[in-house]
């Protein structure tokens, strides 16, 4: 089967001809509190609030968290996100804490002892760029993807560190590859998965080691930082980096030099560093699980890669590109089926969509129904199909478990700790079953 990540010429032409997109900025004004009168205006569709340096609206009110609030546009709506602040964010009578809510602007919010008015900023126009090097994951003419293409085109030629945030399967690694492809750097693109290596081996795999540095080190090993010389290093799932290694990485990024484990000679860092995560690192900073100074070193620029459910208008183009990459002469879904695909939640994002395209190409209409699993539907013998019975069992287990978890934990943060799972994933499970954790 043909494996090719290029896009079709028709898709390239159509996206290149798109007109400039309108960008509506955001504005925040402190109307009450220690910082009364302070204003932040952002020409982009995202604005952050907190006491940490680097926020768009940086406050001095110590009842406000380092990262208190993110305001961002999603399509025609505005989303307020509280990334686990200490005192929460009040929107009218509602208290947000490690939660998100859609609002209409203007709106007034209360953070600690500070009251902030959020309004629309000025409207500008940004022309995005597209070429075949941007890869499958930046295909699409939805506002989110056109904004991402424009950001990639702007940031790629610079030397700035970039933090890519987005759900698993949303295409963060491919976006990083696109940044590297347009950067002008001639060295390799190297991926180091911080969550896929045992904690006691991370230092060796990242920095390298000298012969005899530890038991079993029979020869010199060149780490990921050194292998990426002249190119780009992607630190995937950076939120999984062990706490004891975070100061090491911070030192490397500050001094642009490092030593192999057991080494006595400095090695110059000659790689651009990108990082990616599905976690909310701002919440981890608020919790003390991730260093604030390392966060700012990595997040000189932050790019959000949207989940597939926020860009379902891109499904036809994505399906066509995946089908072409898999060697098909035509997309495997008709218009009615594409409409059915748009109703799915796509928890696996682009990875799940590619699998669906490949399954349809391999199995034809016998692949899983597009409308979702028909729970409990019997076969010709009157017996439930295995996949249906399994889906029912999993759904019942999840609902029973989550109800017990919510009853035992006072907040989403506590519930995630108790269940030993990611808060974002737990929030999605709760929403799926119509449950909340205050």
LOBAGU-234693 format. One record per residue (C-alpha): z, x, y; residue number from 0. Coordinates in Angstrom, 1 decimal. Layout:
N
<<Z X Y> NUM>
...
end
This chain:
438
<<0.0 0.0 0.0> 0>
<<-1.0 1.4 3.4> 1>
<<2.0 2.5 5.5> 2>
<<1.1 2.8 9.2> 3>
<<3.2 2.1 12.3> 4>
<<0.3 1.8 14.6> 5>
<<-0.5 -1.5 16.3> 6>
<<-3.8 -3.3 16.4> 7>
<<-6.2 -2.8 19.3> 8>
<<-6.1 -6.4 20.3> 9>
<<-2.3 -6.4 20.6> 10>
<<-2.5 -3.2 22.6> 11>
<<-5.1 -4.7 25.0> 12>
<<-3.3 -8.0 25.4> 13>
<<0.1 -6.3 26.3> 14>
<<-1.5 -3.8 28.6> 15>
<<-3.1 -6.6 30.6> 16>
<<0.2 -8.5 31.2> 17>
<<0.9 -9.1 34.9> 18>
<<4.0 -7.6 36.6> 19>
<<7.2 -9.4 35.6> 20>
<<9.7 -10.8 38.1> 21>
<<13.1 -9.1 38.0> 22>
<<16.0 -10.9 39.6> 23>
<<18.9 -8.6 40.5> 24>
<<22.6 -9.4 40.4> 25>
<<25.3 -9.1 43.2> 26>
<<29.1 -9.0 42.9> 27>
<<31.5 -9.3 45.8> 28>
<<35.3 -8.9 45.6> 29>
<<36.7 -11.9 47.6> 30>
<<40.3 -11.4 46.8> 31>
<<42.5 -8.5 45.7> 32>
<<43.0 -4.8 46.4> 33>
<<39.3 -4.2 46.7> 34>
<<38.5 -7.2 48.9> 35>
<<35.1 -6.8 50.5> 36>
<<33.8 -4.3 48.0> 37>
<<30.2 -5.2 46.9> 38>
<<27.9 -4.1 44.2> 39>
<<24.2 -4.9 44.1> 40>
<<22.1 -4.2 41.1> 41>
<<18.3 -4.4 41.1> 42>
<<18.2 -4.7 37.3> 43>
<<19.3 -7.6 35.1> 44>
<<22.6 -6.1 34.1> 45>
<<25.8 -5.4 36.1> 46>
<<29.2 -4.0 34.9> 47>
<<32.7 -4.3 36.3> 48>
<<35.8 -2.2 35.6> 49>
<<38.1 0.6 36.8> 50>
<<36.2 3.3 35.0> 51>
<<33.8 5.4 37.0> 52>
<<30.2 4.5 36.2> 53>
<<30.6 0.8 36.4> 54>
<<28.4 -0.9 39.0> 55>
<<31.5 -2.5 40.6> 56>
<<34.3 0.0 40.2> 57>
<<37.7 -1.4 41.0> 58>
<<41.1 0.1 41.7> 59>
<<43.1 -2.9 40.4> 60>
<<45.2 -1.5 37.5> 61>
<<45.4 -4.9 35.9> 62>
<<41.7 -4.6 35.3> 63>
<<40.4 -2.7 32.1> 64>
<<38.2 0.3 32.1> 65>
<<35.4 -1.9 31.0> 66>
<<36.3 -5.4 32.1> 67>
<<33.1 -7.4 32.3> 68>
<<29.3 -7.2 31.8> 69>
<<26.9 -9.7 33.5> 70>
<<23.4 -9.8 32.2> 71>
<<20.4 -12.0 32.2> 72>
<<19.0 -13.3 28.9> 73>
<<15.8 -15.2 29.5> 74>
<<16.6 -17.8 32.2> 75>
<<20.3 -17.7 31.6> 76>
<<23.2 -15.4 32.7> 77>
<<25.7 -14.2 30.1> 78>
<<29.2 -13.0 30.9> 79>
<<30.6 -10.6 28.3> 80>
<<34.3 -9.5 28.1> 81>
<<34.3 -6.5 25.9> 82>
<<38.0 -6.8 24.8> 83>
<<39.7 -6.4 28.1> 84>
<<43.5 -6.2 28.2> 85>
<<44.1 -9.3 30.3> 86>
<<40.9 -11.2 29.8> 87>
<<38.5 -12.6 32.3> 88>
<<39.0 -16.1 33.8> 89>
<<36.0 -18.3 34.5> 90>
<<37.4 -21.5 35.9> 91>
<<40.1 -22.7 33.5> 92>
<<38.6 -20.7 30.6> 93>
<<39.9 -17.3 29.6> 94>
<<37.4 -14.9 28.1> 95>
<<38.8 -12.1 26.0> 96>
<<36.5 -10.2 23.6> 97>
<<34.1 -13.2 24.1> 98>
<<30.9 -14.2 25.9> 99>
<<29.8 -17.3 27.8> 100>
<<26.6 -18.5 29.5> 101>
<<27.1 -19.5 33.2> 102>
<<25.1 -20.7 36.2> 103>
<<25.1 -18.5 39.3> 104>
<<26.9 -18.5 41.7> 105>
<<30.2 -18.3 39.8> 106>
<<33.6 -17.0 40.6> 107>
<<35.6 -15.0 38.0> 108>
<<39.2 -13.7 38.0> 109>
<<39.8 -10.2 36.5> 110>
<<43.5 -9.2 36.6> 111>
<<44.6 -9.6 40.3> 112>
<<41.0 -9.5 41.5> 113>
<<38.6 -12.4 42.3> 114>
<<34.9 -11.7 42.2> 115>
<<32.0 -13.9 43.2> 116>
<<28.8 -13.3 41.2> 117>
<<25.4 -14.4 42.7> 118>
<<21.7 -13.7 42.4> 119>
<<20.4 -10.5 43.9> 120>
<<16.9 -9.9 45.3> 121>
<<13.8 -10.6 43.3> 122>
<<11.5 -7.7 42.7> 123>
<<8.5 -7.1 40.4> 124>
<<8.3 -4.4 37.7> 125>
<<5.1 -3.6 35.8> 126>
<<5.9 -2.6 32.3> 127>
<<3.8 -0.1 30.4> 128>
<<2.5 -0.2 26.8> 129>
<<0.6 2.1 24.5> 130>
<<0.4 2.6 20.8> 131>
<<3.2 5.3 20.8> 132>
<<5.8 2.7 21.6> 133>
<<5.8 1.4 18.0> 134>
<<6.2 -1.9 16.4> 135>
<<9.7 -2.6 17.7> 136>
<<8.5 -2.7 21.4> 137>
<<5.7 -5.1 20.7> 138>
<<5.9 -8.4 22.4> 139>
<<5.6 -10.2 25.8> 140>
<<9.1 -11.8 25.9> 141>
<<11.0 -10.9 29.1> 142>
<<13.5 -8.8 27.1> 143>
<<10.8 -6.6 25.5> 144>
<<8.8 -6.2 28.6> 145>
<<11.9 -5.0 30.4> 146>
<<12.7 -2.6 27.5> 147>
<<9.1 -1.2 27.6> 148>
<<9.4 -0.6 31.3> 149>
<<12.8 1.2 30.8> 150>
<<11.4 3.4 28.0> 151>
<<8.4 4.4 30.1> 152>
<<10.6 5.3 33.0> 153>
<<13.4 7.2 31.2> 154>
<<11.4 8.9 28.5> 155>
<<10.0 11.8 30.6> 156>
<<13.5 12.7 31.9> 157>
<<16.2 14.8 30.3> 158>
<<18.9 12.1 30.5> 159>
<<21.1 11.2 27.6> 160>
<<20.5 7.6 26.4> 161>
<<22.7 5.1 24.6> 162>
<<20.9 2.5 22.6> 163>
<<22.9 -0.6 21.8> 164>
<<21.8 -3.4 19.5> 165>
<<22.4 -5.2 16.2> 166>
<<21.6 -3.6 12.9> 167>
<<17.9 -3.9 12.2> 168>
<<16.9 -4.6 15.8> 169>
<<14.8 -1.4 16.0> 170>
<<17.1 1.1 17.8> 171>
<<15.8 4.1 15.9> 172>
<<12.2 3.2 16.6> 173>
<<12.9 2.8 20.3> 174>
<<14.5 6.3 20.1> 175>
<<11.3 7.6 18.5> 176>
<<9.3 6.0 21.3> 177>
<<11.4 7.8 23.9> 178>
<<10.9 11.1 22.0> 179>
<<7.1 10.5 21.7> 180>
<<6.8 10.0 25.5> 181>
<<9.2 12.8 26.5> 182>
<<6.8 15.7 26.3> 183>
<<9.2 17.6 24.0> 184>
<<7.3 19.4 21.2> 185>
<<10.2 19.9 18.8> 186>
<<11.2 17.5 16.0> 187>
<<12.8 14.1 16.1> 188>
<<16.0 14.4 14.1> 189>
<<18.3 11.6 13.1> 190>
<<22.0 12.2 12.3> 191>
<<23.8 9.1 10.9> 192>
<<27.5 9.4 11.9> 193>
<<28.5 6.7 9.5> 194>
<<26.6 8.0 6.4> 195>
<<28.4 11.3 6.0> 196>
<<32.0 11.8 4.7> 197>
<<34.3 12.5 7.6> 198>
<<35.2 16.0 6.3> 199>
<<31.5 16.9 6.2> 200>
<<30.5 15.6 9.6> 201>
<<31.3 18.8 11.5> 202>
<<29.3 20.9 8.9> 203>
<<26.3 18.6 8.9> 204>
<<26.2 18.2 12.7> 205>
<<27.1 21.7 13.9> 206>
<<26.2 23.7 10.8> 207>
<<28.4 26.3 9.0> 208>
<<28.4 30.0 8.2> 209>
<<28.6 31.4 4.7> 210>
<<32.2 31.5 3.5> 211>
<<33.4 29.1 6.2> 212>
<<35.1 27.0 3.6> 213>
<<35.3 26.6 -0.2> 214>
<<31.8 25.9 -1.4> 215>
<<30.0 27.3 1.6> 216>
<<27.9 29.8 -0.4> 217>
<<25.2 30.1 2.3> 218>
<<24.6 29.5 5.9> 219>
<<23.7 25.9 6.8> 220>
<<21.8 24.9 9.9> 221>
<<23.2 21.6 11.3> 222>
<<21.4 18.7 13.0> 223>
<<22.0 20.0 16.5> 224>
<<20.2 23.2 15.7> 225>
<<17.4 21.6 13.7> 226>
<<16.5 19.4 16.7> 227>
<<15.8 22.5 18.9> 228>
<<13.0 21.7 21.3> 229>
<<13.0 18.1 20.4> 230>
<<15.3 15.1 20.2> 231>
<<18.5 14.4 18.3> 232>
<<19.5 10.8 17.6> 233>
<<23.2 10.3 16.8> 234>
<<22.9 7.0 15.0> 235>
<<26.0 4.8 14.7> 236>
<<27.9 7.0 17.1> 237>
<<30.8 4.6 17.1> 238>
<<31.6 5.9 13.6> 239>
<<32.1 9.5 14.7> 240>
<<35.6 10.6 13.6> 241>
<<38.1 10.7 16.5> 242>
<<38.9 14.4 15.8> 243>
<<35.3 15.4 16.3> 244>
<<34.7 13.5 19.6> 245>
<<36.2 16.3 21.7> 246>
<<33.9 18.8 19.9> 247>
<<30.8 16.7 20.7> 248>
<<32.0 16.2 24.3> 249>
<<32.3 20.0 24.7> 250>
<<28.8 20.6 23.3> 251>
<<27.3 18.1 25.7> 252>
<<29.1 19.6 28.7> 253>
<<28.5 23.3 27.9> 254>
<<25.2 22.8 26.1> 255>
<<26.4 25.3 23.6> 256>
<<28.1 25.1 20.2> 257>
<<29.2 27.2 17.2> 258>
<<28.6 26.6 13.6> 259>
<<31.8 26.0 11.6> 260>
<<33.2 29.4 10.8> 261>
<<30.9 31.1 13.3> 262>
<<31.7 33.5 16.1> 263>
<<28.5 33.3 18.1> 264>
<<27.4 30.5 20.4> 265>
<<24.2 28.7 19.8> 266>
<<22.4 27.1 22.8> 267>
<<21.7 23.4 22.6> 268>
<<18.0 22.9 23.2> 269>
<<17.7 19.2 22.3> 270>
<<17.8 16.0 24.1> 271>
<<20.6 13.8 22.8> 272>
<<20.2 10.1 22.2> 273>
<<22.9 7.9 20.6> 274>
<<22.7 4.4 19.0> 275>
<<25.3 1.9 17.9> 276>
<<25.7 -1.7 16.8> 277>
<<29.3 -1.6 18.0> 278>
<<30.5 -2.4 21.5> 279>
<<31.7 1.1 22.5> 280>
<<33.3 -0.3 25.7> 281>
<<35.7 -2.3 23.6> 282>
<<36.4 0.8 21.6> 283>
<<37.2 2.7 24.8> 284>
<<39.5 -0.1 25.9> 285>
<<41.2 0.1 22.5> 286>
<<41.5 3.9 22.7> 287>
<<39.3 4.4 19.7> 288>
<<36.5 6.1 21.6> 289>
<<36.8 8.7 24.4> 290>
<<35.9 7.4 27.8> 291>
<<34.5 10.8 28.9> 292>
<<32.3 11.1 25.8> 293>
<<31.1 7.5 26.4> 294>
<<29.9 8.4 29.9> 295>
<<28.3 11.7 28.6> 296>
<<26.3 9.7 26.1> 297>
<<25.6 6.6 28.2> 298>
<<23.9 8.2 31.2> 299>
<<21.4 5.5 30.6> 300>
<<22.1 2.4 28.4> 301>
<<19.3 0.5 26.8> 302>
<<20.0 -2.8 25.1> 303>
<<17.6 -3.6 22.2> 304>
<<17.6 -7.4 21.8> 305>
<<18.1 -9.1 18.5> 306>
<<15.1 -11.0 17.1> 307>
<<16.6 -14.4 17.8> 308>
<<16.4 -13.6 21.5> 309>
<<12.7 -12.8 21.3> 310>
<<11.2 -15.4 18.9> 311>
<<8.1 -15.8 21.1> 312>
<<7.2 -12.3 19.9> 313>
<<7.1 -13.4 16.2> 314>
<<3.3 -13.8 16.0> 315>
<<2.6 -10.3 17.4> 316>
<<5.3 -8.8 15.2> 317>
<<4.1 -10.5 12.1> 318>
<<0.5 -9.4 12.8> 319>
<<1.7 -5.8 13.3> 320>
<<3.8 -5.7 10.2> 321>
<<1.0 -7.3 8.1> 322>
<<-1.5 -4.7 9.5> 323>
<<0.9 -1.8 8.7> 324>
<<1.2 -3.2 5.2> 325>
<<-2.5 -3.1 4.7> 326>
<<-3.2 -6.9 5.1> 327>
<<-6.4 -8.0 6.7> 328>
<<-4.8 -11.0 8.3> 329>
<<-1.2 -12.3 9.1> 330>
<<0.2 -14.2 6.1> 331>
<<1.7 -17.1 8.0> 332>
<<0.0 -20.1 9.7> 333>
<<1.1 -21.6 13.0> 334>
<<3.4 -24.2 11.3> 335>
<<5.1 -21.5 9.3> 336>
<<5.5 -19.3 12.4> 337>
<<7.3 -22.3 14.1> 338>
<<9.6 -22.4 11.1> 339>
<<10.3 -18.7 11.3> 340>
<<11.3 -19.2 15.0> 341>
<<14.2 -21.5 13.9> 342>
<<15.9 -18.8 11.8> 343>
<<18.8 -16.8 13.0> 344>
<<17.5 -13.5 11.6> 345>
<<20.8 -11.7 11.0> 346>
<<18.8 -8.7 9.6> 347>
<<16.4 -8.8 12.7> 348>
<<13.2 -6.8 12.4> 349>
<<14.1 -5.4 9.0> 350>
<<14.5 -8.9 7.7> 351>
<<11.2 -10.0 9.2> 352>
<<9.3 -7.1 7.7> 353>
<<10.8 -7.9 4.3> 354>
<<9.7 -11.6 4.8> 355>
<<6.1 -10.5 5.6> 356>
<<6.0 -8.1 2.7> 357>
<<7.4 -10.7 0.3> 358>
<<4.8 -13.3 1.5> 359>
<<2.0 -10.7 1.0> 360>
<<3.2 -9.8 -2.5> 361>
<<4.2 -13.3 -3.7> 362>
<<2.2 -15.7 -1.6> 363>
<<3.7 -19.2 -1.1> 364>
<<6.2 -18.5 -3.9> 365>
<<8.3 -16.4 -1.6> 366>
<<11.5 -17.9 -0.2> 367>
<<10.8 -21.2 1.7> 368>
<<10.5 -20.6 5.4> 369>
<<12.8 -23.5 6.3> 370>
<<15.7 -21.7 4.6> 371>
<<17.3 -22.2 1.2> 372>
<<17.5 -25.8 0.1> 373>
<<21.1 -25.7 -1.0> 374>
<<21.8 -27.2 -4.4> 375>
<<18.2 -28.4 -5.0> 376>
<<17.8 -28.7 -8.8> 377>
<<14.8 -27.4 -10.7> 378>
<<12.6 -29.5 -13.0> 379>
<<15.4 -29.5 -15.6> 380>
<<17.9 -30.8 -13.2> 381>
<<19.9 -27.6 -13.0> 382>
<<20.6 -25.8 -9.7> 383>
<<18.5 -22.7 -9.0> 384>
<<20.5 -19.5 -9.1> 385>
<<19.9 -18.5 -5.5> 386>
<<20.9 -21.9 -4.3> 387>
<<24.1 -22.0 -6.3> 388>
<<25.0 -18.5 -5.2> 389>
<<24.4 -19.4 -1.5> 390>
<<26.7 -22.4 -1.8> 391>
<<29.4 -20.3 -3.4> 392>
<<29.2 -17.6 -0.7> 393>
<<29.2 -20.3 2.0> 394>
<<32.3 -21.9 0.5> 395>
<<34.1 -18.6 0.1> 396>
<<33.3 -17.6 3.7> 397>
<<34.6 -20.8 5.1> 398>
<<37.8 -20.8 3.0> 399>
<<38.5 -17.1 3.8> 400>
<<37.8 -17.5 7.5> 401>
<<40.0 -20.5 7.9> 402>
<<42.9 -18.5 6.3> 403>
<<42.1 -15.5 8.5> 404>
<<42.1 -17.6 11.8> 405>
<<45.4 -19.1 10.8> 406>
<<46.9 -15.7 10.2> 407>
<<45.6 -13.9 13.3> 408>
<<46.3 -14.7 17.0> 409>
<<43.0 -13.3 18.3> 410>
<<39.6 -12.1 17.3> 411>
<<40.6 -8.5 17.7> 412>
<<43.6 -9.0 15.4> 413>
<<41.5 -11.0 12.9> 414>
<<39.0 -8.1 12.7> 415>
<<41.8 -5.6 12.1> 416>
<<43.3 -7.8 9.5> 417>
<<40.0 -8.3 7.7> 418>
<<39.0 -4.6 8.3> 419>
<<35.6 -5.6 9.6> 420>
<<33.5 -5.3 12.8> 421>
<<34.4 -7.8 15.5> 422>
<<30.8 -8.6 16.4> 423>
<<30.0 -9.4 12.7> 424>
<<33.2 -11.5 12.4> 425>
<<32.4 -13.4 15.6> 426>
<<29.0 -14.4 14.1> 427>
<<30.6 -15.5 10.9> 428>
<<33.0 -17.7 12.8> 429>
<<30.2 -19.2 14.9> 430>
<<28.2 -19.9 11.7> 431>
<<31.1 -21.9 10.3> 432>
<<32.0 -23.6 13.6> 433>
<<35.4 -21.8 13.8> 434>
<<37.0 -19.9 16.7> 435>
<<39.7 -17.3 17.0> 436>
<<41.6 -17.5 20.3> 437>
end
